[in-house]
Amino acid sequence: MLDGRRSLSGEVRKVLAAGFIALAAAAAGELGGDLTITVIYDNNPFDERLETKWGFACLIRGTEKTILFDTGGDGRTLLGNMRKLGIDPRSVEVVFLSHIHGDHTGGLWDFLRENGDVTVYLLKSFPESFKVRVREAGAKVIEVDGPRMVCRDVYSTGGLGRWIEEQSLVIKTAKGLVVITGCAHPGVANIVKRAREIFHQRPYLVLGGFHLGGASAQRIGEIVDEMRKEGVKMVAPLHCSGDLARKLFKEGFGKECILGGVGLEVKVKGAFPAEGKAGVDPGRDQALTWAEIKKNHFG
């Protein structure tokens, strides 16, 4: 009987070598990949295994760093849903808090007890006592005012809104911008316009709370039209969007409207090209580099 290690032909060895190189490149982040967003806290049901509760949180994977966007209203529900989905809290590297409201920050403290080795991006306007408590849990605090890079291809819009300040997360992908909102207190259409203004790229997907629970059908219809005019391809209204808004967005966007809740997973295939340059949508505006963005907005 031949020794399998010795019976490999030259061609097979080349294939295996190429496979090992590909795996090594993938581990080093050199190959293109998908963007995956998993809703782990929401008041809308979707995955019957998971607990629904008022609030919002989602996990973002496929980016340079694994990001927890908001933390829901309580840590027990957040961590319980993560366990049921097979998500290890220690895999999270960045926590991004959209705004100060408890249904988006309440789960943070239990989470930090599980994993304090994270960087927390929060608005500069957050209470100083909140920031001190985060640091005491072992996390690093980054205070956000204007647009800011979080990691490669991932940015904050900076604080928006007059009455309730909020930041949204923007991810530059090969298909366009992916915009994630917590509650969209500044107005979801305004956030989309601001993202396009900052990054000079058309929005592909807008996901999160749209804050339209009490809005009239006419106002919701106007917002649907505004987002269509801005070039939004897909929407996923969650959390505080409201049943009427979810219905009207479904009518306005058809199959490009994703209706879901806690446990929903949205995957953007081929979000990040192999060369690591996101934002190559043929229909885009002239996409800007981070250096250009800083120059435009900070002088």
C-alpha positions in Angstrom: 0.0 0.0 0.0 1.4 3.4 -1.0 2.0 6.0 1.6 -0.5 8.8 0.9 2.1 11.4 1.7 4.4 10.1 -1.0 1.8 9.4 -3.7 0.9 13.0 -4.3 1.5 14.1 -7.8 3.2 17.4 -8.6 -0.1 18.8 -9.9 -1.9 17.8 -6.7 0.8 19.4 -4.6 0.4 22.6 -6.6 -3.3 22.6 -5.9 -2.8 22.0 -2.2 -0.1 24.7 -2.0 -2.5 27.1 -3.7 -5.2 26.1 -1.2 -2.9 26.8 1.7 -1.9 30.2 0.3 -5.6 31.1 -0.2 -6.4 30.1 3.4 -3.4 32.1 4.7 -4.5 35.1 2.6 -8.0 34.8 3.9 -6.8 34.7 7.5 -4.7 37.8 6.8 -7.7 39.6 5.4 -6.3 39.8 1.9 -9.3 38.1 0.1 -12.6 39.8 -0.6 -15.5 38.7 1.5 -19.1 39.2 2.6 -20.6 41.6 5.1 -23.0 39.9 7.6 -25.3 41.8 9.9 -27.2 39.8 12.6 -29.9 41.3 14.6 -29.5 40.1 18.2 -31.9 42.4 20.0 -35.2 43.7 18.7 -38.8 44.1 19.6 -40.0 42.5 16.4 -40.1 38.7 16.4 -38.3 36.6 13.8 -36.3 33.7 15.2 -38.7 32.0 17.6 -35.8 30.7 19.7 -34.9 34.3 20.7 -36.4 36.7 23.2 -38.0 39.9 21.9 -37.8 43.1 23.9 -38.0 46.8 23.2 -34.6 48.0 21.9 -32.0 47.3 19.3 -28.6 45.7 18.8 -26.9 44.0 15.9 -23.6 42.2 15.2 -21.5 43.2 12.2 -19.0 40.7 10.8 -16.9 40.6 7.7 -15.4 44.0 8.4 -11.8 44.5 9.6 -13.2 44.3 13.2 -16.2 42.6 14.6 -18.7 45.3 15.8 -21.6 45.3 18.2 -23.9 48.1 17.2 -25.9 49.1 20.3 -26.6 46.8 23.2 -30.4 46.7 23.5 -32.2 47.5 26.8 -30.8 44.8 29.1 -27.8 42.5 29.2 -29.7 39.3 30.1 -31.7 39.4 26.9 -28.7 40.5 24.8 -26.3 37.8 26.1 -29.0 35.1 26.1 -29.8 35.8 22.5 -26.1 35.8 21.6 -25.6 32.4 23.3 -28.6 30.9 21.4 -27.1 32.2 18.1 -23.7 30.7 19.0 -22.0 34.2 19.2 -19.2 34.5 21.7 -19.2 38.0 23.4 -15.4 37.8 23.4 -15.4 37.8 19.6 -16.5 41.5 19.7 -13.8 44.0 19.2 -15.8 47.3 18.9 -19.0 48.5 20.5 -20.7 51.3 18.7 -23.4 53.2 20.6 -25.8 55.2 18.5 -27.3 57.4 21.2 -27.8 57.6 25.0 -31.3 56.0 25.3 -31.5 53.0 27.6 -33.0 50.7 25.0 -29.7 51.0 23.1 -27.2 51.2 25.9 -28.8 49.2 28.7 -27.2 45.9 27.8 -23.7 47.4 27.8 -22.8 46.8 31.5 -23.5 43.0 31.4 -21.7 42.8 28.1 -18.6 44.5 29.5 -18.5 42.0 32.3 -18.2 39.3 29.7 -15.8 41.2 27.5 -14.2 44.4 28.7 -11.4 44.2 26.1 -13.3 46.4 23.5 -13.2 49.9 22.2 -16.5 51.8 22.7 -17.4 54.5 20.2 -19.9 56.9 21.8 -20.9 60.5 21.3 -18.9 63.2 23.0 -22.2 64.5 24.4 -22.7 61.3 26.5 -22.6 62.0 30.3 -19.1 62.0 31.8 -20.3 59.5 34.4 -21.2 57.1 31.6 -17.7 57.4 30.0 -16.0 56.9 33.4 -18.1 53.7 34.1 -17.1 52.3 30.7 -13.4 52.9 31.4 -13.7 51.4 34.8 -15.0 48.2 33.1 -11.7 48.0 31.3 -12.9 49.3 27.9 -11.3 52.0 25.8 -13.6 55.0 25.1 -13.5 56.9 21.8 -15.6 60.1 21.9 -17.2 61.0 18.6 -18.2 64.4 17.4 -17.9 64.7 13.6 -17.4 61.9 11.0 -14.8 59.4 12.1 -13.3 56.2 10.9 -13.9 53.1 13.1 -11.9 50.7 11.1 -11.2 50.0 7.4 -14.3 50.9 5.3 -16.4 51.6 8.5 -17.3 55.1 9.7 -19.4 57.1 12.0 -21.6 59.9 10.5 -20.7 61.9 13.6 -23.4 63.3 15.8 -26.6 64.4 14.0 -29.8 65.9 15.3 -30.8 68.9 17.4 -32.9 67.5 20.2 -31.6 63.9 20.4 -28.1 63.5 19.1 -27.4 60.3 17.3 -24.6 58.8 15.2 -25.1 56.1 12.6 -22.7 53.6 11.2 -21.7 53.7 7.5 -19.9 50.8 5.8 -18.4 51.3 2.4 -18.9 48.2 0.2 -18.6 47.3 -3.4 -22.3 47.6 -3.8 -22.6 51.0 -2.1 -23.0 52.3 1.4 -24.6 50.2 4.1 -26.1 52.6 6.7 -27.1 51.2 10.1 -29.3 53.4 12.3 -30.3 52.9 16.0 -33.5 55.0 16.2 -33.0 57.5 13.4 -34.1 60.4 15.6 -32.6 62.9 13.2 -34.8 61.4 10.4 -33.8 58.3 8.5 -33.9 60.2 5.1 -31.7 63.0 6.6 -29.2 60.4 7.8 -29.0 58.8 4.3 -28.5 62.2 2.7 -25.8 63.0 5.2 -24.0 59.7 4.6 -24.1 60.3 0.8 -22.9 63.9 1.3 -20.0 62.8 3.5 -18.8 59.7 1.6 -19.9 60.7 -2.0 -21.3 57.2 -2.6 -24.8 56.0 -3.1 -26.5 54.0 -0.4 -27.2 50.4 -1.0 -28.8 49.2 2.2 -30.4 51.1 5.2 -31.0 48.9 8.2 -32.2 49.6 11.8 -34.8 51.7 13.6 -36.5 54.3 11.4 -38.4 56.0 14.2 -41.7 56.2 12.3 -44.0 54.5 14.8 -46.3 57.6 15.1 -45.9 59.0 11.6 -48.8 59.3 9.2 -49.1 57.3 6.0 -48.5 60.5 4.0 -45.3 61.3 5.8 -44.0 57.7 5.6 -44.8 57.7 1.8 -42.8 60.9 1.4 -39.8 59.4 3.2 -40.0 56.2 1.0 -39.9 58.6 -2.0 -36.9 60.5 -0.5 -34.9 57.4 0.1 -35.7 56.1 -3.4 -34.5 59.4 -4.9 -31.2 59.1 -2.8 -30.6 55.8 -4.6 -31.3 53.4 -1.7 -31.5 49.9 -3.1 -32.6 47.9 -0.1 -34.2 48.6 3.3 -34.7 46.7 6.5 -36.9 48.7 8.9 -36.6 47.3 12.5 -37.1 48.3 16.1 -39.0 51.7 16.3 -40.0 51.8 12.6 -43.6 50.9 13.3 -46.0 48.5 11.7 -47.4 51.0 9.2 -44.0 52.1 8.1 -42.9 48.5 7.6 -46.0 47.9 5.5 -45.5 51.0 3.4 -41.8 50.4 2.9 -42.6 46.9 1.8 -45.1 48.3 -0.8 -42.6 50.9 -1.9 -39.5 48.7 -2.1 -41.1 45.3 -2.8 -38.7 42.4 -2.5 -35.9 44.9 -1.8 -37.5 45.5 1.7 -36.5 43.0 4.3 -39.0 42.5 7.1 -37.6 40.8 10.1 -36.7 41.1 13.7 -34.5 39.5 16.3 -32.4 36.8 14.7 -32.6 38.2 11.2 -29.3 37.8 9.3 -28.6 40.1 6.3 -25.6 39.2 4.1 -24.1 41.5 1.5 -22.3 39.1 -0.9 -19.0 40.3 -2.2 -19.1 43.4 -0.1 -15.3 43.8 0.1 -13.3 43.2 -3.1 -10.1 41.1 -2.9 -7.9 44.2 -3.3 -9.5 45.7 -0.2 -11.0 48.6 -2.0 -14.7 48.9 -1.2 -17.1 51.2 -3.0 -16.8 50.2 -6.7 -20.5 50.4 -7.5 -20.7 51.5 -11.2 -23.6 53.9 -10.2 -21.7 55.5 -7.4 -20.8 59.2 -7.0 -17.0 59.8 -6.9 -16.2 58.0 -3.7 -13.8 59.8 -1.3 -10.9 58.5 0.7 -10.8 59.0 4.4 -8.1 61.6 3.9 -10.4 63.6 1.6 -13.3 63.3 4.0 -11.2 64.7 6.9 -10.1 67.5 4.7 -13.7 68.4 3.6 -15.2 68.2 7.1 -12.3 69.2 9.4 -10.2 71.6 7.3 
